[in-house]
Amino acid sequence: QEQLLSWEFIGENKGLNTLGITNIHQDKVGYFWLATQEGLVRYDGHSFRHFRNVAGDSTSIYSNHVYCVKEDKDGNIWAGLIRGGDSRADR
């Protein structure tokens, strides 16, 4: 049986105001994580939450240039950074 696909454009109209998506990962909770040239972005199916480096804040993501994103067995999100290294978001 042929499966019908329905496509929806998700962009600035829904809050995705970033360029250069390099990787997408869906975690075990169902969130989509987008690695971008402007930080890490989480999409819950309705809205976006942006995680960016904040100068002087050691709890923010280390760099905005994210290359890839994965989840470990404990549910932590790892952002691989373009210039090397990574940042981890604990659940």
Buried (B, 14 or more C-beta within 10 A) or exposed (E): EEEEEEEEEEEEEEBBEBEEBBBBBEBEEEBBBBBBBBBBBBBEEEEBEBBBBEEEEEEBBBBBBBBBBBBEEEEEBBBBBBEEEBBEBEE
